Amino acid sequence: MGHDPTVARGTLYVVATPIGNLGDLAPRARAVLGAVDAILAEDTRHTRHLTTHFAIATALEPLHEHNEAARAGALVERLRGGAALALVSDAGTPLLSDPGFGLVRAVRAAGLPVVAVPGPCAAIAALSIAGLPTDRFCFEGFLPARGAARRARIAALAGEPRTLVLYESPHRIGEALADLAAGLGATRPAAVARELTKLHEAVHRTTLGELVEWSARDPHAAAGEVVLVVGGAPAADPAGAGEAERVLSVLLAELPLKQAVALAVALTGEPRNRLYQRALALKRGAD
């Protein structure tokens, strides 16, 4: 390849690609992908659909979690020799729950330039339309696949005050929502964003408890790529909690437990799960 002014010699370009709609490939990203010596792709078959669509003839080479460590040294040497390389993932911004960190770290350690060509990112796209606070958020990537490990991770996040952004596999969405509702509280506000930028894009914004019910009855809930956005833990309110307990105590003296809890929720706005557990404790103490 000649000295195309679009790219600099000896540079690794980290290029964001569409998460669904091919129209979201930025002009600069298209130009860089067409000008580098090779495109390092998570799955060359997947990326070939993109390059073919845009008539990009650049060679594709595989770089994924199974070969990244072994290939990093040779790729650094190619960059030292003056090659320009682009790193892409199957969709969105590389390194966000995708391979590439090992290579970027190796290139940085070698003192060679790494340049971002920004663009689509499913986490940011979902956050921008979920209707939950965006001033501070916490990206957690994928929750553990195994139930016990997933519940442990959720328990560790229960007190996190920032909005949570999570990725989840479609076939595990029901289990994940159930564990989130149990671990964070069914009344926690949340949104499920599916198939962003694609034909069947959908965003469901309600509470974790209602999302559990939705996932059980909607046959399309387990279809397509999923981003979960969950509201952060509410700020501690000892005064409010004390008032809620006082109200609950008064109601329990006159009403059955479930009815007392329902009325206490309506009067105080406190989470039902919290009040129910407190009511059980108060009843045990009274017995």
Secondary structure by P-SEA (a helix, b strand, c coil): ccccccccccbbbbccccccccccccaaaaaaaacccccccccaaaaaaaaaaaccccbbbbbcccccccaaaaaaaaaaabbbbbbbccccccccccccaaaaaaaaaacbbbbbbccccaaaaaaacccccccbbbbbccccccaaaaaaaaaaacccccbbbbbbcccaaaaaaaaaaaaccccccbbbbccccccbbbbbbccaaaaaaaaaccccccccbbbbbbbccccccaaaaaaaaaaaaaaaacccaaaaaaaaaaaccccaaaaaaaaaaaaaaac
